[in-house]
Amino acid sequence: MARRNRHIAIIEKLLTHLKNSKLAYLKASDNVNFSEEKRFFNKQALIRNQIFQQVLIELQMLDVNFDDLIISKFNFDQLLVSSIDTFKATVVEKCLEADISLLKLYNEFIDFGEFENSKLIQHASTIKDAITKNQLLVDSYFYKKQKKSNY
């Protein structure tokens, strides 16, 4: 029983981070000016939502009702993500941080090894790809910022 509860707790954390990551990407999309970046952030938000739904299916296979979870209720983390522009980090950095945390949780979930849905393993590589792209965007942003300050 304790192992099952731990499994459910990991899934719940994963769902919370997926939800927050999706909100971070939507916020980033609202704050960028280039259409290519806007499409990237919107696509990543959509992917996070799809992953959320697939992880939720995993939870339903354990006969857990979504309404019983904290994730279904208002969550302080969600408030923090929704006010992301008040922090000093750029929205792209917030997406990068969210995905790094998400990947750690995903690896913990995969290492736990008790899941039925094989699609879930593929999500880690999707998140890694997003981390790589976000790191390039962050590096580009700081390069442009530094270049402007040198003039």
N, C-alpha and C positions, 0 to 999 in steps of 0.2 A: 504493500500500500504506500509506503514512504517513497518508493521509486516512482510510482505512478504520480504521486503528488509533485515530486520534483520535475517530472516530465511536463506536467501541466503548468507548473510555474515557469519553466523555460519557454514554453509556447506562449504563455501570457506576456512575458517580457518581450519576446520576439514580436508579438502582435502590437504591443505598445510602441516599440521602436519603429516598426514598419509604418504605423499610423503617423508618428512624429516625423519620420523621414519623408513621407509623402507630403506632409504639410510644409516641410522645409523646402522641398523642390517646388511646390506651388508658389511659395513666397519668393523663391529665387527667380522663377519665371516672371513674376510680377515686377521684379526689380531690374531685369536686364533689358538692354536696348537692341541687341542684335537678334535677328530672327532665328539664326542658327542656334544660338544659345537658348533662346526661348523654347524652341522645339525640343532641344535636348532635355531641358528641365521638365517640360510638360510630359515628355515621353517617360522620363525616370519616375515622375509622380504616378503615371499610369501603371508602370511596371511594379512599383511598390504596392499599389492597390491590388494588382493581380496576384502578387505574392501573398499579400495579406489574406486574400480570399482562399488561396490554396492552403495556407497554414491553418486558416479557420476550419477547412475541411478536415485537416489532420486532427484538430481538436474535437470536432464532431465525431470522429471515429472512436474517440475515447469516451464517448457518451457524456460530454460536458456541454452544458447549455451556455451559450454565449452571454445571455443575460446575467449569469452568475459571476461573470468576470469583472474585474475592475475596468478593463479596457472598454466596456460598453457604457461606462459612466463618465462623467466629466473628470478630467485628469489635469493636474497642475502642469505636467510636462507639456501638454497640448497648449496651454496658455503661454508657456515660455516660448514655444516654437512659433506661435502665432504673433508674438511680439519680437520676432527675430531682428528686425531692423533697429531696435534700440540698443543692441549689443555692438561692441566695437568690431567684431569680426564681420567680414563680408558674408553675404548670403551664400556665396559659393563655398566659403570656408565652413559655414554651418552645415551645408549639404555633405561636404567631405567628412566632417566630424561625425555627422549622423550615420553615414555609411560605414565608417570605421567601427563605430560602436555596434552597428547592425551586423557587420561581418563577424565580429567577435562572438556575438550572441548566436549567430547562425552556425559558426564552427562548434560552439558549445552544444547546440541542438543536434548537429550532425554527429558529434562525438558521443552524445548520449545514446544514439543508435537504435532507438525504439520508435521508428516511424514507418508508416505504411506507404506513403506517397513518394515514389522515386523522383518525381519532378523537383522535390524540395532540395535535393542535392545540387541540382543545376543552378539554383538561385545564387549560390555563393559565387559562382563565376560571373554572373550578371552583376552582382554587387562589386566584385573586384574590378570589372571593366569600368563601372561608373566611378570608382575611386580613382582609377588611372586618369580618366577624362577630367574629373574634378581637380585633380592635382595639377594637370596641365593648365586648366583655366585659372587656378589660383596663382601658379607661377607666372602666367601671362599677365594677370592683373598686377602683380607686384612689380614685374618688369616694366610695364607701362607707367605705373605710378612712380617708380624710381627714375625712369627716363625723364618724366615731366619735371620732377623735383631738381634734376641736374641743370635745367635751363633757366 
